Amino acid sequence: MEKFKIYITCFFLCFECIASQVIESGICDPYFVSIKASEANLHVGPGKEYKTSLKYIVSKIPIMVIAKYDHWRKIQDIDGTTGWIHKSLLSNERYVMVNSDTCILYANSSTNSKRIAYIKKNVPAKLLDIKDKWCKIKLNHNNSNYIGWTQKNLVFGVFKNEK
């Protein structure tokens, strides 16, 4: 019986240790946000004391949050770059970014509809709606707004199964 108590105690100690590691890691279900600041530093760890690995100098860039730690979010961008950014530099406003060399903005969610614009790679656009395999977006270019639909697989900032 004494051996049994020792095994049970060891089991719970190991379980507690593993559980605390998972909680501290901050792993979360991925979700998309955007950078709201005009300048944002990406750090190699969750804190200002960690080295800056990259500086974003444009706002409205879509990024995917893949982990959390305190006020810090581990993100992944369109290029697959990962790092930590302070949550105060992020917005829940959704943007997408073209990840294809050619992307057409259509009047409706069909390739048979009128073509409104051609969008260059790495251009951010505000996400307005998602319908099946299509995203309705608002693109601001040269002080003109273009609103239309593009194919979901041509942009970064939405999940394949997102509706």
FIGUZA-211448 format. One line per 10 residues: number of its first residue (from 0); for each residue x, y, z of C-alpha. Coordinates in Angstrom, 1 decimal, always signed. Layout:
BEGIN
NUM) X Y Z | ...
END
This chain:
BEGIN
0) +0.0 +0.0 +0.0 | +2.9 +2.4 +0.8 | +4.3 +1.8 -2.7 | +1.0 +2.7 -4.2 | +0.9 +6.0 -2.3 | +4.4 +6.8 -3.6 | +3.4 +6.1 -7.2 | +0.2 +8.2 -6.9 | +2.2 +11.1 -5.4 | +4.8 +10.9 -8.2
10) +2.0 +10.7 -10.8 | +0.3 +13.9 -9.5 | +3.7 +15.7 -9.2 | +4.6 +14.9 -12.8 | +1.1 +15.8 -14.0 | +1.2 +19.1 -12.2 | +4.7 +19.9 -13.7 | +3.5 +19.1 -17.2 | +0.3 +21.1 -16.8 | +2.2 +24.2 -15.6
20) +4.5 +24.0 -18.6 | +1.5 +24.0 -21.0 | -0.1 +27.0 -19.1 | +3.2 +29.0 -19.1 | +3.9 +28.3 -22.8 | +0.8 +30.4 -23.7 | -0.2 +28.1 -26.6 | -3.5 +29.3 -28.0 | -5.7 +28.6 -31.0 | -4.4 +30.8 -33.8
30) -6.3 +33.9 -34.7 | -5.8 +36.9 -36.9 | -5.3 +40.5 -35.9 | -3.5 +43.5 -37.4 | -0.7 +45.8 -36.5 | -2.2 +49.2 -35.4 | +1.0 +51.1 -34.7 | +2.9 +52.8 -37.5 | +6.1 +51.3 -36.0 | +6.2 +48.0 -34.1
40) +9.2 +46.0 -32.9 | +9.2 +42.2 -33.2 | +11.2 +40.6 -30.4 | +12.8 +37.2 -30.1 | +11.1 +36.7 -26.7 | +8.1 +38.1 -24.8 | +9.6 +41.3 -23.4 | +11.4 +44.5 -24.3 | +14.6 +43.0 -22.8 | +14.7 +40.6 -25.7
50) +16.5 +41.5 -28.9 | +14.5 +43.2 -31.7 | +14.5 +40.9 -34.7 | +12.4 +43.0 -37.1 | +10.6 +46.4 -37.2 | +7.3 +46.8 -38.9 | +7.0 +50.4 -40.3 | +3.5 +50.1 -41.7 | +0.2 +49.7 -39.9 | -2.7 +47.5 -40.9
60) -0.5 +44.4 -41.6 | -2.4 +41.2 -40.9 | -0.7 +38.8 -38.5 | -1.6 +35.5 -36.9 | -1.3 +35.2 -33.1 | +0.0 +31.7 -32.3 | +0.8 +32.1 -28.5 | +0.3 +34.4 -25.6 | +2.4 +35.3 -22.6 | +1.3 +38.0 -20.2
70) +0.9 +41.2 -22.4 | +2.9 +39.7 -25.3 | +1.7 +37.8 -28.3 | +3.8 +35.5 -30.4 | +2.9 +36.1 -34.0 | +3.5 +34.9 -37.5 | +3.4 +37.2 -40.6 | +2.8 +36.6 -44.3 | +6.4 +35.6 -44.8 | +6.3 +33.0 -42.0
80) +8.4 +35.2 -39.7 | +7.7 +34.6 -36.0 | +8.4 +36.6 -32.9 | +6.8 +38.4 -30.0 | +5.0 +41.8 -30.1 | +3.3 +43.8 -27.3 | -0.5 +43.5 -27.4 | -0.9 +47.3 -27.2 | +0.5 +47.5 -30.8 | -2.2 +45.2 -32.1
90) -5.8 +45.7 -33.3 | -8.7 +43.3 -33.6 | -9.6 +45.1 -36.9 | -9.1 +42.5 -39.6 | -7.0 +43.1 -42.7 | -5.8 +40.7 -45.4 | -2.7 +40.9 -47.6 | -2.4 +39.6 -51.1 | +0.1 +36.7 -51.2 | -0.1 +36.0 -54.9
100) +1.6 +37.8 -57.8 | -1.8 +38.4 -59.4 | -5.0 +39.1 -57.6 | -8.2 +40.5 -59.1 | -10.9 +42.4 -57.2 | -14.3 +41.5 -58.6 | -17.7 +43.3 -58.2 | -19.3 +40.0 -56.9 | -18.1 +36.7 -55.5 | -17.6 +35.2 -59.0
110) -14.8 +35.3 -61.6 | -17.6 +36.0 -64.1 | -18.4 +39.4 -62.5 | -16.9 +42.8 -63.4 | -13.2 +43.3 -62.6 | -12.8 +46.3 -60.4 | -9.0 +46.4 -59.8 | -5.8 +44.4 -59.9 | -4.1 +44.2 -56.5 | -0.3 +43.9 -56.1
120) +1.4 +41.4 -53.7 | +1.8 +42.5 -50.1 | -0.8 +45.2 -50.3 | -3.1 +45.3 -47.1 | -6.8 +45.6 -47.5 | -9.6 +45.8 -44.9 | -11.6 +42.6 -44.5 | -15.3 +43.3 -44.7 | -16.9 +39.8 -45.2 | -16.2 +36.2 -45.9
130) -18.5 +34.1 -48.2 | -17.5 +30.5 -49.0 | -14.1 +30.8 -50.9 | -14.3 +34.6 -51.2 | -13.4 +37.6 -49.2 | -15.0 +41.0 -49.5 | -12.4 +43.7 -49.0 | -11.9 +47.4 -49.0 | -8.7 +48.6 -50.7 | -7.5 +52.2 -50.3
140) -5.1 +53.2 -53.1 | -4.1 +56.8 -54.1 | -6.9 +58.2 -52.0 | -9.5 +56.0 -53.8 | -11.5 +53.2 -52.2 | -12.2 +50.0 -54.0 | -14.6 +47.6 -52.5 | -15.1 +44.1 -54.0 | -14.4 +40.4 -53.8 | -11.3 +38.4 -54.1
150) -10.6 +34.7 -53.8 | -9.7 +33.6 -50.3 | -6.8 +31.5 -51.3 | -5.0 +34.6 -52.7 | -4.8 +36.4 -49.4 | -3.1 +36.0 -46.0 | -5.3 +36.9 -43.0 | -8.1 +34.4 -43.1 | -8.3 +30.7 -42.5 | -9.3 +28.3 -45.3
160) -12.4 +27.1 -43.4 | -13.3 +30.5 -42.0 | -16.9 +31.7 -42.8
END
